[in-house]
Amino acid sequence: MDTKILIENVRRFFREIDCGEKTYSQAWLSEIDFGGLHYGLRYALHVKSGNLADDCNLERRKIIHLLHEKSPEAYKLIWRIWVYGATEQASHYSDDLLLFDESTACTTA
């Protein structure tokens, strides 16, 4: 799957599950470096909660399940999912692929 298609699929996935509730404030993909070993292009999905006060592990399992169900092509390229609580310091780096932030969460085309 092309990276651009992956980004659009994951954006669409989050629009579907998040627009009404605004559970997430930010999501981004970062490429995984396997230390020179080649496993194909794989990504870590980072999700920052907008208001999550519950268990981040429970939220991660929910995302894994829904991503597998709603976007199996994208799911195959996601190696790891990180969920950060609303008060945790987490942000994307310049070489990460920003999927959405609070200002574009439901408007990303």
Backbone as a printed PyTorch tensor [residue, N CA C, xyz], in Angstrom:
tensor([[[  0.8520,  -1.1800,   0.0000],
         [  0.0000,   0.0000,   0.0000],
         [  0.8930,   1.2370,   0.0000]],

        [[  0.5670,   2.1640,  -0.8320],
         [  1.2560,   3.4390,  -0.9200],
         [  1.0690,   4.2300,   0.3770]],

        [[  2.1020,   4.9750,   0.7870],
         [  2.0450,   5.7460,   2.0260],
         [  0.8980,   6.7510,   2.0200]],

        [[  0.6700,   7.3900,   0.8890],
         [ -0.4140,   8.3670,   0.7930],
         [ -1.7750,   7.7010,   1.0220]],

        [[ -1.9600,   6.5160,   0.4710],
         [ -3.2060,   5.7760,   0.6580],
         [ -3.3480,   5.3420,   2.1180]],

        [[ -2.2380,   4.9120,   2.7270],
         [ -2.2620,   4.5470,   4.1440],
         [ -2.7120,   5.7240,   4.9950]],

        [[ -2.1460,   6.8840,   4.7470],
         [ -2.5060,   8.0860,   5.5100],
         [ -3.9890,   8.3860,   5.3580]],

        [[ -4.4880,   8.3530,   4.1430],
         [ -5.9120,   8.6360,   3.9140],
         [ -6.8060,   7.6000,   4.5900]],

        [[ -6.4020,   6.3210,   4.5330],
         [ -7.1970,   5.2760,   5.1800],
         [ -7.2600,   5.4640,   6.6910]],

        [[ -6.1340,   5.7960,   7.3000],
         [ -6.1100,   5.9700,   8.7580],
         [ -6.8430,   7.2550,   9.1450]],

        [[ -6.7110,   8.3090,   8.3560],
         [ -7.4790,   9.5320,   8.6200],
         [ -8.9750,   9.2540,   8.5660]],

        [[ -9.3970,   8.5530,   7.5270],
         [-10.8120,   8.2090,   7.3770],
         [-11.2760,   7.3540,   8.5570]],

        [[-10.4490,   6.4260,   8.9810],
         [-10.7620,   5.5810,  10.1320],
         [-11.0240,   6.4330,  11.3750]],

        [[-10.1400,   7.3910,  11.6480],
         [-10.3200,   8.2270,  12.8230],
         [-11.5070,   9.1750,  12.6900]],

        [[-11.7680,   9.6670,  11.4840],
         [-12.9600,  10.5010,  11.2970],
         [-14.2140,   9.7100,  11.6450]],

        [[-14.2650,   8.4580,  11.2180],
         [-15.4380,   7.6280,  11.4740],
         [-15.6590,   7.3530,  12.9550]],

        [[-14.5740,   7.0890,  13.6870],
         [-14.7560,   6.7090,  15.0900],
         [-14.6970,   7.8790,  16.0550]],

        [[-14.2340,   9.0390,  15.5920],
         [-13.9450,  10.1180,  16.5470],
         [-14.7630,  11.3920,  16.3740]],

        [[-15.3400,  11.6380,  15.2410],
         [-15.9540,  12.9440,  14.9770],
         [-17.0330,  13.3270,  15.9780]],

        [[-17.8500,  12.4230,  16.3810],
         [-18.9120,  12.7680,  17.3200],
         [-18.4080,  12.9730,  18.7290]],

        [[-17.4660,  12.1460,  19.1520],
         [-17.0170,  12.1630,  20.5440],
         [-15.7930,  13.0310,  20.7990]],

        [[-14.9760,  13.2480,  19.7700],
         [-13.7110,  13.9910,  19.9070],
         [-12.8580,  13.4120,  21.0350]],

        [[-12.6810,  12.1050,  20.9760],
         [-11.8980,  11.3880,  21.9700],
         [-10.4090,  11.6670,  21.8090]],

        [[ -9.9730,  11.9080,  20.5830],
         [ -8.5420,  12.0520,  20.2980],
         [ -8.2170,  13.4770,  19.8760]],

        [[ -7.0920,  13.9730,  20.3680],
         [ -6.6860,  15.3300,  20.0120],
         [ -5.6310,  15.3450,  18.9180]],

        [[ -4.9210,  14.2290,  18.7300],
         [ -3.8580,  14.1880,  17.7460],
         [ -3.5610,  12.7370,  17.3820]],

        [[ -3.1640,  12.5120,  16.1420],
         [ -2.7020,  11.1930,  15.7150],
         [ -1.6180,  11.3890,  14.6630]],

        [[ -0.6020,  10.5510,  14.7090],
         [  0.4680,  10.6190,  13.7320],
         [  1.1000,   9.2530,  13.5640]],

        [[  1.7600,   9.0680,  12.4290],
         [  2.4770,   7.8430,  12.1150],
         [  3.9660,   8.1410,  12.0950]],

        [[  4.7450,   7.2210,  12.6400],
         [  6.1910,   7.3380,  12.5280],
         [  6.7290,   6.0240,  11.9750]],

        [[  7.7130,   6.1410,  11.0920],
         [  8.3260,   4.9600,  10.5090],
         [  9.1290,   4.2330,  11.5750]],

        [[  9.1070,   2.9130,  11.5370],
         [  9.8570,   2.1310,  12.5090],
         [ 11.2010,   1.7480,  11.9170]],

        [[ 12.2420,   1.9590,  12.6840],
         [ 13.5960,   1.5830,  12.2920],
         [ 13.9260,   0.2690,  12.9830]],

        [[ 14.1210,  -0.7680,  12.1980],
         [ 14.4350,  -2.0800,  12.7470],
         [ 15.9410,  -2.3150,  12.8220]],

        [[ 16.7140,  -1.2560,  12.8760],
         [ 18.1590,  -1.3720,  13.0150],
         [ 18.8330,  -1.9950,  11.8110]],

        [[ 18.3740,  -1.6540,  10.6410],
         [ 18.9780,  -2.1680,   9.4230],
         [ 18.2950,  -3.4060,   8.8790]],

        [[ 17.5140,  -4.0770,   9.6950],
         [ 16.7800,  -5.2420,   9.2110],
         [ 15.5890,  -4.7650,   8.3990]],

        [[ 15.2930,  -5.4430,   7.3230],
         [ 14.2170,  -4.9990,   6.4390],
         [ 12.9790,  -5.8600,   6.6450]],

        [[ 11.9350,  -5.2550,   7.1570],
         [ 10.6520,  -5.9170,   7.3300],
         [  9.5890,  -5.2550,   6.4640]],

        [[  9.9890,  -4.5300,   5.4650],
         [  9.0240,  -3.7650,   4.6870],
         [  8.7000,  -2.4890,   5.4430]],

        [[  7.9180,  -1.6580,   4.8450],
         [  7.5560,  -0.4000,   5.4590],
         [  6.5250,  -0.6330,   6.5520]],

        [[  6.8740,  -0.3250,   7.7870],
         [  5.9810,  -0.4940,   8.9280],
         [  5.9760,   0.8170,   9.7230]],

        [[  4.8570,   1.0650,  10.3890],
         [  4.6840,   2.3150,  11.1060],
         [  4.2330,   2.0710,  12.5340]],

        [[  4.5340,   3.0450,  13.3580],
         [  3.9530,   3.1180,  14.7000],
         [  2.8680,   4.1850,  14.6220]],

        [[  1.7080,   3.8580,  15.1430],
         [  0.5930,   4.8040,  15.1970],
         [  0.5660,   5.3910,  16.5940]],

        [[  0.6490,   6.7090,  16.6790],
         [  0.6160,   7.4220,  17.9510],
         [ -0.7110,   8.1720,  18.0270]],

        [[ -1.3980,   8.0130,  19.1420],
         [ -2.6970,   8.6520,  19.3220],
         [ -2.6890,   9.3620,  20.6690]],

        [[ -2.9680,  10.6470,  20.6420],
         [ -3.0530,  11.4290,  21.8720],
         [ -4.5190,  11.6790,  22.1800]],

        [[ -4.8770,  11.3560,  23.3900],
         [ -6.2610,  11.4970,  23.8080],
         [ -6.5990,  12.9530,  24.0670]],

        [[ -7.8220,  13.2900,  23.7380],
         [ -8.3000,  14.6300,  24.0300],
         [ -8.8510,  14.7450,  25.4340]],

        [[ -9.4220,  13.6450,  25.9210],
         [-10.0590,  13.6910,  27.2360],
         [-10.0030,  12.3550,  27.9680]],

        [[ -9.1230,  11.4780,  27.5530],
         [ -9.0610,  10.1320,  28.1120],
         [ -8.5620,  10.1390,  29.5470]],

        [[ -9.4090,   9.6910,  30.4400],
         [ -9.0210,   9.5590,  31.8360],
         [ -8.9300,   8.0890,  32.2140]],

        [[ -9.3580,   7.2320,  31.3020],
         [ -9.3580,   5.7970,  31.5550],
         [ -8.0170,   5.1730,  31.1890]],

        [[ -7.9870,   3.8720,  31.2210],
         [ -6.8080,   3.0860,  30.9370],
         [ -6.3980,   3.2060,  29.4650]],

        [[ -5.1660,   3.6330,  29.2080],
         [ -4.6730,   3.7670,  27.8410],
         [ -4.5610,   2.4030,  27.1620]],

        [[ -4.2820,   1.3390,  27.9270],
         [ -4.1980,  -0.0030,  27.3380],
         [ -5.5480,  -0.4490,  26.7960]],

        [[ -6.5980,  -0.1320,  27.5080],
         [ -7.9400,  -0.4590,  27.0390],
         [ -8.2470,   0.2980,  25.7430]],

        [[ -7.8580,   1.5500,  25.6790],
         [ -8.0740,   2.3600,  24.4770],
         [ -7.2590,   1.8140,  23.3130]],

        [[ -6.0340,   1.3830,  23.5690],
         [ -5.1890,   0.7990,  22.5220],
         [ -5.8370,  -0.4690,  21.9600]],

        [[ -6.3490,  -1.3240,  22.8350],
         [ -7.0170,  -2.5480,  22.3730],
         [ -8.2430,  -2.2100,  21.5130]],

        [[ -8.9740,  -1.1680,  21.9010],
         [-10.1420,  -0.7320,  21.1260],
         [ -9.7140,  -0.2900,  19.7270]],

        [[ -8.6590,   0.4980,  19.6410],
         [ -8.1650,   0.9790,  18.3500],
         [ -7.6850,  -0.1920,  17.4980]],

        [[ -6.9530,  -1.1260,  18.0940],
         [ -6.4720,  -2.2940,  17.3580],
         [ -7.6450,  -3.0610,  16.7610]],

        [[ -8.6390,  -3.3250,  17.5770],
         [ -9.8040,  -4.0730,  17.1200],
         [-10.5310,  -3.3450,  15.9900]],

        [[-10.8110,  -2.0630,  16.1820],
         [-11.5420,  -1.2970,  15.1740],
         [-10.7350,  -1.1160,  13.8880]],

        [[ -9.4240,  -0.8970,  14.0190],
         [ -8.5840,  -0.7360,  12.8360],
         [ -8.5470,  -2.0410,  12.0380]],

        [[ -8.4280,  -3.1570,  12.7260],
         [ -8.4250,  -4.4640,  12.0580],
         [ -9.7460,  -4.7050,  11.3260]],

        [[-10.8340,  -4.2980,  11.9620],
         [-12.1670,  -4.5010,  11.3960],
         [-12.4790,  -3.5530,  10.2420]],

        [[-12.1630,  -2.2670,  10.4080],
         [-12.5870,  -1.2440,   9.4460],
         [-11.5660,  -0.9340,   8.3520]],

        [[-10.2860,  -1.1950,   8.6160],
         [ -9.2520,  -0.8910,   7.6210],
         [ -8.1400,  -1.9420,   7.6850]],

        [[ -8.4330,  -3.1610,   7.2670],
         [ -7.4450,  -4.2390,   7.3840],
         [ -6.1580,  -3.9850,   6.5880]],

        [[ -6.2470,  -3.2300,   5.4840],
         [ -5.0410,  -2.9310,   4.7030],
         [ -4.0940,  -2.0500,   5.5060]],

        [[ -4.6380,  -1.0520,   6.1730],
         [ -3.8170,  -0.1760,   7.0100],
         [ -3.3120,  -0.9360,   8.2280]],

        [[ -4.1500,  -1.7660,   8.8070],
         [ -3.7930,  -2.5460,   9.9910],
         [ -2.5260,  -3.3710,   9.7490]],

        [[ -2.3720,  -3.9080,   8.5500],
         [ -1.2140,  -4.7400,   8.2190],
         [  0.0980,  -3.9560,   8.2730]],

        [[  0.0340,  -2.6390,   8.0980],
         [  1.2480,  -1.8190,   8.0820],
         [  1.5550,  -1.1690,   9.4270]],

        [[  0.6400,  -1.2990,  10.3750],
         [  0.8460,  -0.7180,  11.7040],
         [  1.5000,  -1.7710,  12.5910]],

        [[  2.7300,  -1.5040,  12.9910],
         [  3.4990,  -2.4420,  13.7930],
         [  3.2060,  -2.2750,  15.2830]],

        [[  2.9710,  -1.0270,  15.6900],
         [  2.7690,  -0.7310,  17.1060],
         [  1.8290,   0.4580,  17.2380]],

        [[  1.0350,   0.4430,  18.2950],
         [  0.1260,   1.5570,  18.5740],
         [  0.4180,   2.0870,  19.9710]],

        [[  0.6550,   3.3880,  20.0410],
         [  0.8760,   4.0670,  21.3180],
         [ -0.3220,   4.9730,  21.5770]],

        [[ -0.8610,   4.8980,  22.7790],
         [ -1.9350,   5.8010,  23.1820],
         [ -1.4350,   6.6050,  24.3680]],

        [[ -1.5240,   7.9200,  24.2560],
         [ -1.0720,   8.8230,  25.3070],
         [ -2.2800,   9.4720,  25.9610]],

        [[ -2.2300,   9.5920,  27.2680],
         [ -3.2960,  10.2660,  27.9940],
         [ -3.2990,  11.7540,  27.7090]],

        [[ -4.3860,  12.4040,  28.0750],
         [ -4.5530,  13.8310,  27.7890],
         [ -3.4780,  14.6860,  28.4650]],

        [[ -2.9700,  14.2540,  29.5990],
         [ -1.9870,  15.0580,  30.3260],
         [ -0.5430,  14.6540,  30.0220]],

        [[ -0.3350,  13.5990,  29.2440],
         [  1.0230,  13.1620,  28.9210],
         [  1.6500,  14.0650,  27.8660]],

        [[  2.9520,  14.2700,  27.9830],
         [  3.6900,  15.0390,  26.9910],
         [  4.0240,  14.1130,  25.8300]],

        [[  3.4350,  14.3520,  24.7000],
         [  3.6960,  13.5650,  23.5000],
         [  3.3940,  14.4350,  22.2950]],

        [[  4.3150,  14.4500,  21.3610],
         [  4.0680,  15.2040,  20.1340],
         [  4.8570,  14.5740,  19.0030]],

        [[  4.4850,  14.9120,  17.8000],
         [  5.1430,  14.3350,  16.6360],
         [  6.4240,  15.1020,  16.3070]],

        [[  7.3110,  14.4170,  15.5860],
         [  8.5410,  15.0310,  15.1150],
         [  8.3540,  15.4540,  13.6580]],

        [[  9.2850,  16.2160,  13.1480],
         [  9.1320,  16.7710,  11.8060],
         [  9.0600,  15.6980,  10.7150]],

        [[  9.6910,  14.5430,  10.9270],
         [  9.6420,  13.5060,   9.8940],
         [  8.4810,  12.5260,  10.0790]],

        [[  7.6680,  12.7230,  11.1070],
         [  6.4720,  11.9030,  11.2960],
         [  5.3620,  12.3940,  10.3700]],

        [[  4.4010,  11.5390,  10.1370],
         [  3.2780,  11.8710,   9.2630],
         [  2.0710,  12.2250,  10.1110]],

        [[  1.7920,  13.5110,  10.2350],
         [  0.6650,  13.9820,  11.0470],
         [ -0.6360,  13.6410,  10.3410]],

        [[ -1.5060,  12.9360,  11.0380],
         [ -2.8010,  12.5500,  10.4780],
         [ -3.8440,  13.6060,  10.7740]],

        [[ -3.8870,  14.0510,  12.0130],
         [ -4.7760,  15.1370,  12.3870],
         [ -4.3680,  15.6740,  13.7400]],

        [[ -4.8340,  16.8890,  14.0080],
         [ -4.7300,  17.4590,  15.3470],
         [ -6.0950,  18.0200,  15.6830]],

        [[ -6.2180,  18.6720,  16.8190],
         [ -7.5330,  19.1440,  17.2750],
         [ -8.2280,  20.0470,  16.2600]],

        [[ -7.4690,  20.8540,  15.5610],
         [ -8.0760,  21.8060,  14.6320],
         [ -8.5870,  21.1560,  13.3530]],

        [[ -8.0530,  19.9830,  13.0080],
         [ -8.4580,  19.3430,  11.7450],
         [ -9.0470,  17.9590,  11.9370]],

        [[ -9.3380,  17.5660,  13.1580],
         [ -9.7530,  16.1920,  13.4540],
         [-10.9220,  15.7270,  12.5950]],

        [[-11.9550,  16.5090,  12.4500],
         [-13.1420,  16.0710,  11.6980],
         [-13.2370,  16.7070,  10.3290]],

        [[-12.2880,  17.5610,   9.9640],
         [-12.3750,  18.2380,   8.6840],
         [-11.3440,  17.7530,   7.6890]],

        [[-10.4450,  16.8550,   8.1000],
         [ -9.4000,  16.3780,   7.2020],
         [-10.0040,  15.6240,   6.0340]],

        [[ -9.6580,  16.0310,   4.8470],
         [-10.2250,  15.3970,   3.6420],
         [ -9.4390,  14.1770,   3.2400]]])
